[in-house]
Amino acid sequence: MPKAYEVRLTAVGGRLFAAEIHTDSPAGRVDWRSDYGSHRYRVCEPPPAVAAGVRRTLDRLDLPYGAFDFAVTPGGEWCFPEVNPSGQFGFVEQATGLPITAAVADWLEGKGM
């Protein structure tokens, strides 16, 4: 599938944290996980329909947390290949400053949800 970039969207208790993952390496264009050194990150907002779909998926699967992966086509369509119920988020938080750890702590303490 042609893709412009990928997105890791981390959902914590209904809060959404999304970051575009851009890579220029041949290996990274096929699978971004194969070349972390080539990444450039940018915080983004998911389209409203994507955000609603993520929340429905969490509800349907009874998950408080999910690391959702998306491929975004050159035309801007968000394609959903998978959700990881215990996927990593530290690399996104470190690169973008998104407060994902704080959201997890809030969820565990029953705050802000």
C-alpha positions as CSV (number, residue, x, y, z in Angstrom):
1,M,0.0,0.0,0.0
2,P,1.4,3.4,-0.8
3,K,1.9,5.5,2.3
4,A,3.1,9.0,3.0
5,Y,3.9,8.2,6.7
6,E,2.6,6.2,9.6
7,V,1.0,7.2,12.9
8,R,1.3,5.7,16.4
9,L,-1.8,6.6,18.3
10,T,-1.7,5.8,21.9
11,A,-5.1,5.7,23.7
12,V,-5.2,5.8,27.5
13,G,-8.6,5.7,29.1
14,G,-10.2,7.6,26.3
15,R,-7.4,10.2,25.9
16,L,-5.7,10.1,22.5
17,F,-2.0,10.9,21.8
18,A,-1.1,10.7,18.1
19,A,2.3,11.2,16.4
20,E,3.2,10.9,12.8
21,I,6.3,8.8,12.1
22,H,8.2,9.8,9.0
23,T,11.2,7.9,7.7
24,D,13.4,8.2,4.7
25,S,15.3,4.9,4.8
26,P,14.2,2.1,2.5
27,A,13.8,-0.3,5.4
28,G,11.8,2.2,7.4
29,R,9.5,2.9,4.5
30,V,8.5,-0.8,4.5
31,D,8.3,-1.2,8.3
32,W,9.1,1.8,10.5
33,R,10.1,-0.5,13.4
34,S,13.1,-1.7,11.3
35,D,15.0,1.7,11.5
36,Y,14.2,3.8,14.5
37,G,17.3,6.0,13.8
38,S,15.7,7.4,10.6
39,H,12.5,8.6,12.3
40,R,11.2,12.1,12.5
41,Y,8.1,12.6,14.6
42,R,5.3,15.2,14.6
43,V,2.4,15.4,17.0
44,C,-0.9,15.3,15.1
45,E,-4.6,15.2,15.6
46,P,-6.5,12.2,14.2
47,P,-9.5,12.9,12.1
48,P,-12.7,12.8,14.1
49,A,-13.9,9.6,12.4
50,V,-10.6,7.9,13.4
51,A,-10.8,9.1,17.0
52,A,-14.4,7.9,17.2
53,G,-13.4,4.5,15.8
54,V,-10.5,4.2,18.2
55,R,-12.8,4.8,21.2
56,R,-15.3,2.3,19.8
57,T,-12.6,-0.3,19.4
58,L,-11.4,0.2,23.0
59,D,-15.0,-0.1,24.2
60,R,-15.8,-3.1,22.2
61,L,-12.6,-4.9,23.3
62,D,-12.9,-3.6,26.8
63,L,-9.4,-2.2,26.7
64,P,-8.3,0.8,28.8
65,Y,-5.2,1.2,26.8
66,G,-4.1,0.6,23.2
67,A,-1.3,1.5,20.9
68,F,-2.9,1.8,17.5
69,D,-0.9,1.8,14.3
70,F,-2.0,3.5,11.1
71,A,-0.6,4.0,7.7
72,V,-1.6,7.3,6.1
73,T,-1.8,7.2,2.3
74,P,-0.6,10.1,0.1
75,G,-4.2,11.1,-0.2
76,G,-4.6,11.4,3.6
77,E,-6.6,8.2,4.2
78,W,-5.8,6.6,7.6
79,C,-5.6,2.8,7.2
80,F,-5.8,0.7,10.4
81,P,-3.7,-2.5,10.5
82,E,-3.5,-3.2,14.2
83,V,-3.9,-2.3,17.9
84,N,-1.5,-3.5,20.5
85,P,-3.1,-3.9,23.9
86,S,0.3,-3.4,25.6
87,G,2.3,-1.6,22.9
88,Q,5.2,0.7,23.6
89,F,4.8,4.4,24.0
90,G,8.0,5.6,25.5
91,F,9.8,6.3,22.2
92,V,6.9,8.5,21.1
93,E,6.7,10.4,24.4
94,Q,10.5,10.9,24.4
95,A,10.5,12.2,20.8
96,T,7.4,14.4,21.1
97,G,6.8,15.4,24.7
98,L,3.3,14.0,24.6
99,P,2.3,13.3,28.3
100,I,1.5,9.6,27.8
101,T,3.1,8.4,31.1
102,A,1.2,11.0,33.1
103,A,-2.0,9.8,31.4
104,V,-1.3,6.2,32.3
105,A,-0.6,7.3,35.9
106,D,-3.8,9.3,36.0
107,W,-5.7,6.2,34.7
108,L,-4.2,3.9,37.3
109,E,-5.1,6.4,40.0
110,G,-8.6,6.9,38.6
111,K,-8.1,10.5,37.7
112,G,-9.0,12.5,34.7
113,M,-10.9,9.9,32.8
